[in-house]
Amino acid sequence: MDSASESADPRVTCTVAALQRAVVELASRQPVSRITVAELAERAGVTRATFCNRYSTPLDPLIAALHAGLETGHRLEDRRRAEGCPGPELLRLAVTEVADHVERFAGVYRHALDDPADRGVYDALIRHFDGYALDHLTRATSADIPDADHRVIAQFLAHGFAGVIKAWLSDPSTTKDDLVAATLACAPAWWAAAELPARTRGQ
């Protein structure tokens, strides 16, 4: 069965959803590095063999679940852009969407923050923001886009945003509004000013 057939198979869809749901529940209570395959398979109601046919470690479905949550926000951003939402407002709404995502999965991110063995969660977050920033830079048509290595710029932005999230989760006195305000204050002016062609993400 090829990947396209698998994605259309409702049994596979249900299995993937069950594993992602189960690993999020477990990782909200303990670091994902301490979750065993047997524990996750039992929680999801599947066999170990079924898990091993799709993933290597519990971190894999966890990253997939977190990525799916972030992508939902990006698709919403694309729709707003297509509807003519201005750049500064798009940026504010996009940052707020990410903050909402982190808040929904706060237990997962906090465990990853506290346990060095779980840095894979933040590495995945940085990779996601890096890809998102690089996509923005590549598609932007504004003359204000920096004439510098876009890959380096994307890494700078990705690590910065992940750092803001760590600071928020590490300090109980820091609110979600603080995170949004700090991110907007640090965002380069050319980001919000850039014009991007409206499209459905993933095309």
N, C-alpha and C positions, 0 to 999 in steps of 0.2 A: 504494500500500500504506500503510495507516494504522499508527500507532505500535504498536497492540495486535497487529496482524498481524506487524509486524516483529519484535516481542519474541518471538513464537511461532515465527518462522521459524528453523530450526536453522542455516541458512547465515549469517543475520545474527548469530546468537548466536556462531557460530564465528569470524566476522570480528571482532566486537567483542572477544572473548576474546583472539584472536591479537594485535590491536593493543595491547590493554592489557598483555598479557604482554611484548610486545616493547618498549613504551615504558618499562616498569618496569626491564627489563634494561638498556636504554640509559641511562636516567636514574640508574641506580646507579653508572654509570661516568663520567658527565659531566653538567654542568648541562643541564636540559631545554631551556633557551633556545638551546643550541648544537646540538640535534638537528634535522636537516632532515626535511622530509616524505618526501623520496626515501629517506633512510636508514631511516626508520621503516617505510615501506611495504615496502621490500626485506626488512627484518628480519622483518616480520610475514607476508611472502609474499602481499601484496595489491598492487593497483595504486594509483598516486597518486590516480586518479579515485575509487577505492573509499574511500580515506581522506577525500578532500575532500567526498564525499557525506555523511559523518557528522560530521566535525570540522573546526575551523578551524586549529588549531595542535596540535603534539604535547602541549602542556600539557593540552588537553581530555581525551584518554583517560587521561593520567596521573592527573589529579584524579579521574576516574571510578573508576579502579582503587583509589586510596587511600580514596575515600569508601566503596566497596564493602567494603573491609577493616574500616573503622571500624563500618559498619552491622552486620557480622557480630557484633561484640562487643556492640552495643546489643540485637540480637535475643536474644543469650544472656542479657543482663541482664533483658529482659522475661520470659523463661522462668523465671529464678531468682525474680523478683518474684512471678510467678504461683504458684510452689511455696512461697512464704511465707518466702523468705530475708529476714532483718532488714535494715533500712536501712543501718546502719553497715557490715555485711559486704558488702552490695550495692555500696556506694561503694568499698570497698577493692578488690573484685573488678573493678569497672568501670574504676577507675584502672589496675589491673594489666593489664587487657585492652588499654587504650590504649597503655600502655608496651610491651607485647608487640608491638603493631602497629608502633609507631615503631621498635622494635628490628629487626623483619622488614624494614622499608623504610629502615633507617638510612642507607644510601648515598644514597638519593633525598633524604631530609631534610637530610643533611649538605651535599650539593651546593647545595641551595636556600639553606641557611644561609650558605654562603660566597660566593654570587654574587648581587649585588643585582638582576640581571636576572631572577632566578628567585623573586622574592618572591610570585609567584602561587601557589606551593605553600603557603606559610604563610598567605596570604590565604584560601585555600580551607580550610585547617585551622581558622582562626578562624571562618569562616562556618559550618563544620560544628559546632563547639563552641557557637557562638552559637545555632544552631537547636536543638541538643540541650538547652541550658540553658533556652531559652525554652519548649520543650515541657515540660520538667520543672516549671517555674514555673506554666505554664498548667494543667497537669493536677493539681498538688498540692492536696490538700484540708486540709492542716495549718493550724491557726490561726497558727502561727509564721512562715508565709511573709511576708516583708517587705511592708509596704504602701507600695511605691515602684514607680517605673516598671520593669516587668519587662524591657523592651527594654534599658534601661540596665544593669540588673543582669546580664542575659545577656551583654552586651558586656564588662562587667568580668570576669566569670568566664571567658569565651572567651579574651580577651587574656592573662589571668593563666595559664591552663593552657598556652596556646601558648608563653608566656614561660618556664614551667618546662621545657618540652620543649627549647627553645632552649638554656637553661642546661645541661641534661643533655648535649646533643650537643656543646656548646662546650667542655666540661671533661672530659677523659678520666678524671679522678679521681672524678667523680660517677657513681655506680652507678644501676642501675634501681631498686634498693631505696631509694636516696636520693630519687629522683624520686617514688616512691609515698609515702614517708614525708613529704616536704615538701608534697605535694599534700593529703594527708589532714590535715596540721597546719593548712593554710590554708583548708580547706573550711569553709564556714559550717555551724554546728550544725543549722540548719533544713533543710539539704539532705538529710542522712541521716535526719532525723526525719520528713520529709514523707511522707504516705501518698498513693500514686498508684494509680489503678485498674489492674489487670493487663490488658494487651492485647497484641496482636501489633503491633509497630511498623509504622507505615505505614497503619493503619486510620484 
